[in-house]
Amino acid sequence: MTDTPCWAVIPAAGAGRRMGAAIPKQYLDLAGLPVLEHSLRLFLDHPRIRGLAVALDPTDERWEGLPSARHPKVLRVPGGSERCHSVLNSLEALGGYAGGDDWVLVHDAARPCLRRTDLDRLIAILEGHPVGGLLGIPVRDTMKAADARGEVQHTVPREGLWHAYTPQMFRLGALRQALTRALAAGQLVTDDASAMELAGQRPLLVEGHADNLKITRPEDLPLAHFYLTQQGWVPDLARSVRPS
């Protein structure tokens, strides 16, 4: 039986204002390469990924300086005002190359520490699933619900709660339809699984590793550097070497 084709989408049009940096966070230096380059390479080097759409701000001039910008698998797509718009634009662009039943893996541009083993496991587990799913980890901390002033209202039971990560993996046609319907209903979903849930689907959670962090604040950058070092990252500007 032939493996169903897999494609990837990286929404990278955001400004990352919470970082407080002079440039978007996806272009900040991390172990000798831009954050975005780390996030892309794992997919570009993966034998199951046939192509990758990168959604960028139309005015982005930094992208052309990245090694991956010239990779034959990469397709540049205009980003939108929100993440969900960028993903939908990417799915529309991939529709010219991929089938509606092909798998698409959507991954945050600011998650540079994804492990190859987690990516392989996600694909292997979800290939036979009727809906698809996402990487995540069960919540371990005590969870509190607060009001607008930051005062605790109550403690939220953590049983059954997960941190949602990326990649999130769904059929191209189903995800495109789910996002289209969500946006038509005024729902600016913050991840792809949310759009599928609104469409009545039940994505599968696949446990990954906590070092698949999303760089959001300044203190996340040195932590990501530490994680890459622990994973065996070897900085090589000629070719990005990621551990298997």
N, C-alpha and C positions, 0 to 999 in steps of 0.2 A: 504494500500500500504506500502511495506517494505521500510524503509529508505535505500538509497544507502550507502554502507560502506564508511567510511572516514579513511584516514591514514594521518600521518604527517611525514615531513622530516625536519630535523634541520642540515643544513650545518655548521659544527663547526671545520673546518680544518685550518682556517686562523690564522695568527700570530698577527694581530692587531698592526702593527708597529707604527701607528700614536698615539697610547696611550703612547708610550715611557716607557712601563712597562717591568719588568724583566720576566714576564710570559704572555702568551696569554690572551687577555682581557676577554675571556669567563670564565677564572678561577679566575679572581679578586674577592675579597670579596665584597659582596653587602648585607647589612643587615644580616650578619651572615652566608650567603651561597654563593657559587660561582655564578656568573652571569648566567652561563649555566644552573644551577639547577633551577633557577627561570624561565628561558625560557622553560624548559622541563616540569615542574610540571603542568602547566595549561593544557597541552595536555594529559599528562599521567592520570590526574584526570578526564578528560572529557569523559562522557559515549559514545559519538559518535566516538571517536578515537579508532580504533581497534589495531593499532600498530604504532610504531614510529621508523624511521631510523635516526640514528645520524651519520653523516659523519665526521670522525676524521682523523687527520694526523696519518699514520700508526705507527709513532714513539711516539705517545702521551702516556705518562705514568701516567698522572694526572687523566685521565678519571675514572680509576678503583677506585679512592678514593671517587667518588660521589655516594650518595645514589641511584640515578636513574640508575646507571650503572648495578644494579642488578634487575631492574624492569622487570617483565616478558613481558611487551609490547615492550621493547627496543631491537633494532637490531643495532649492531655496524657495520658500513660500512667504507671501506677505502675512505678517501677524495682525491680530486684531486688538481691540481695546481691552479685552479680557482674555484669560487663558482659554476659556471655552470657545471663543471666536477663533483663536489661533489654531486650536485643534481641529475645529470644523473646516477651516480653510485648508489645512493640511490633508484632511481626509478627502476633500473635494479634488485636490491636486493629485493625490495618489490614485484616485479613481480612474485616472487615465492609464494607469499601469497595472493596477491590482484588481482582483475580482471582489465582489461583495462578500463572499464567504472567506476571503483571506483574513488571516489574523493581523491585527495591528497592535503594537505595544507602544503606549504613550508614556514617556519618561520625562520628569522634570529636568530642565537644563541645569538647575542648581543642586542636583544630586550626583556628585562626581565619584562617590565611593561605592556604588553598586558592585557587588561581587559577581563574578562570572558564574560561580556555583549557584547563586540565587536566581540569576537570569535563566540558567539551564533548567533549574528545578521548576520555575514558574511555567516555562514553555512545556515541559514534559507533563506536568500535572494538568494543565488547562487544555492541552491539545484535544482531549476527548470530552471536554465539558461542554454542555449545550449553550452556556452563556459566556463564560470567561471569568476573569477575576483580577485580583491584584495582590501584590506583596504587602505585608503588614506585620506587625508584632502585637501580641496581646498587651494591654495596659498593665503595668506593674505598680504604678504609683497610686496613692489615694487621690481620688478625683473630687474636686469641689465645684459646685455651681455658685456663681456670684452675681450680684446685681451690678448696675452701672457704676456704683461707687467703689466696687471691689470688695464689698462685704459679703462674707459667706452666707449663702441662703440654705444650702444643705449639702451633705456628702452624697456623691453619686456612686452607687455600687459598681465596682470595676469588673465584675464577672460578665463576660461576654463583650466587653469593650476592647477595641483594637485601635492602634495607630495605623492610619491608612498611608501607605507608601506608594511609590511607583517603581517599576513599570506597572501599568494597568493594561490588561490584554483582552481585547474583544474583537468580534468580527467587524470588518470595515463597514459593511452595509448597515448592520444593526446599530453600531455606535453612531454613525452619521445620522441615521434616522432619529435616534434617541436625543442627540444634541440639537438637531433641528427642531424637534418638538419642544424640548425644554426651553430653548431660546424664544420660540413663538409664544410660549406661555409666560415669558418674562422671568424665567428661572436662570440666573447666571451661576450655573453649577461650578463649584470649585475643583471638582475632579470628575473623571469620566465615569467612574462607578456610580456617582450620584445620578447622572443622566440615565444610566441603565436601570437604576432603582426606580426612578420616576416613570420609566416605561414598563414597570411591573416585573422586572427581572431580578434575579437573586445571584449576584456575583459571588464567586468563591474566594475566600481569604486564604492566601498561601503564606505561611510564616517564613520570614526572611531573617536578616540580621539587623540589629539596632544601629550598626555603623553606616547604614544607608541613609545618612542624615541629609536634610535639605538645608543648604546654606541660606540663612535668613538674617542673622545678626553678625556683627564683627567678630564675636568670640567663636563663631562656627568655623571660620576659616582655618585657624591653627588646629582646631579639633579635626577637621577634614584632613589636614596635612598629617596629623598623627595617625589617623585611621589608614590612610594610604600607605604610610610607612609600615604599619603593622601588617598590612596585606601583602607587603613585598613589592610595592611600587618602585620601579627603577627609572629615574628621570633620564630621558634620552630625547633631545629635541629633534633628532633625525627621525625617530620612530617611537611612538608611545608604546611602552611595554607594560601590559597589565598582566598580573598573575592569573593563571587558569583556575 
